[in-house]
Amino acid sequence: MAETKRIMVSLPDSLLKEVDFIVSMEKKNRSEFVKEAMKFYLREKRRMEVSEKLKDGYLEMSNINLALAEIGFDQDMKELNMYEINLTGCEKM
């Protein structure tokens, strides 16, 4: 088992009462509760950071996709214009 350290935490009475209520309901002790709460917090923080990075990536890709679509649209219009010139023998104004 990993080395453990003892820490001291100061809590308002109201929060400690809530913690003690949960601890008694779940048949745990305060140390287990605090350890699980810290693990949960760290896991959630990492999950939120990954989510934020994904969101940023999707936004960046949407800009890239829009630029590529506009390039493709411009090329399609040029090809359509050339097709119509070849078909009719005259340019569009």
C-alpha positions as CSV (number, residue, x, y, z in Angstrom):
1,M,0.0,0.0,0.0
2,A,1.2,3.5,-0.7
3,E,2.5,5.6,2.1
4,T,-0.2,7.7,3.8
5,K,0.1,11.1,5.4
6,R,-2.0,12.6,8.1
7,I,-3.5,16.0,7.3
8,M,-5.7,18.4,9.3
9,V,-8.8,19.9,7.7
10,S,-10.9,22.7,9.1
11,L,-14.6,22.6,8.2
12,P,-17.6,24.6,9.2
13,D,-19.9,22.7,11.6
14,S,-22.7,22.5,9.1
15,L,-20.5,20.8,6.5
16,L,-19.0,18.4,9.1
17,K,-22.5,17.5,10.2
18,E,-23.5,16.6,6.6
19,V,-20.3,14.6,6.2
20,D,-20.8,12.7,9.4
21,F,-24.4,11.9,8.4
22,I,-23.3,10.4,5.1
23,V,-20.4,8.6,6.8
24,S,-22.8,7.0,9.3
25,M,-25.2,6.0,6.6
26,E,-22.5,4.5,4.4
27,K,-20.8,2.8,7.4
28,K,-17.4,4.5,6.6
29,N,-15.1,6.8,8.5
30,R,-14.2,10.4,7.7
31,S,-10.8,9.4,6.3
32,E,-12.4,7.1,3.7
33,F,-15.0,9.8,2.9
34,V,-12.4,12.5,2.4
35,K,-10.1,10.2,0.3
36,E,-13.1,9.2,-2.0
37,A,-14.2,12.8,-2.3
38,M,-10.7,13.9,-3.3
39,K,-10.4,11.1,-5.9
40,F,-13.8,12.0,-7.2
41,Y,-12.8,15.7,-7.5
42,L,-9.6,14.9,-9.3
43,R,-11.3,12.5,-11.7
44,E,-14.0,15.1,-12.5
45,K,-11.4,17.9,-12.9
46,R,-9.5,15.7,-15.5
47,R,-12.7,14.8,-17.2
48,M,-13.7,18.5,-17.5
49,E,-10.2,19.4,-18.9
50,V,-10.4,16.7,-21.5
51,S,-14.0,17.8,-22.4
52,E,-12.7,21.4,-22.8
53,K,-9.9,20.3,-25.1
54,L,-12.3,18.3,-27.2
55,K,-14.6,21.3,-27.5
56,D,-11.7,23.5,-28.6
57,G,-10.6,20.8,-31.1
58,Y,-14.1,20.5,-32.5
59,L,-14.3,24.3,-32.9
60,E,-11.0,24.4,-34.7
61,M,-12.0,21.6,-37.0
62,S,-15.3,23.4,-37.8
63,N,-13.3,26.4,-39.0
64,I,-11.1,24.1,-41.1
65,N,-14.1,22.3,-42.5
66,L,-15.8,25.5,-43.4
67,A,-12.7,26.8,-45.2
68,L,-12.4,23.5,-47.2
69,A,-16.1,23.6,-48.1
70,E,-15.7,27.2,-49.4
71,I,-12.7,26.2,-51.5
72,G,-14.7,23.2,-52.9
73,F,-17.7,25.4,-53.6
74,D,-15.6,27.9,-55.4
75,Q,-14.0,25.2,-57.5
76,D,-17.4,23.7,-58.3
77,M,-18.7,27.1,-59.5
78,K,-15.6,27.5,-61.7
79,E,-16.2,24.0,-63.2
80,L,-19.9,24.7,-63.7
81,N,-19.1,28.0,-65.4
82,M,-16.6,26.2,-67.7
83,Y,-19.2,23.5,-68.4
84,E,-21.8,26.1,-69.4
85,I,-19.2,27.9,-71.6
86,N,-18.4,24.6,-73.4
87,L,-22.1,23.8,-73.6
88,T,-23.4,27.1,-74.9
89,G,-20.3,28.6,-76.4
90,C,-20.6,31.9,-74.5
91,E,-19.6,33.2,-71.1
92,K,-22.0,34.1,-68.3
93,M,-21.8,37.7,-67.2
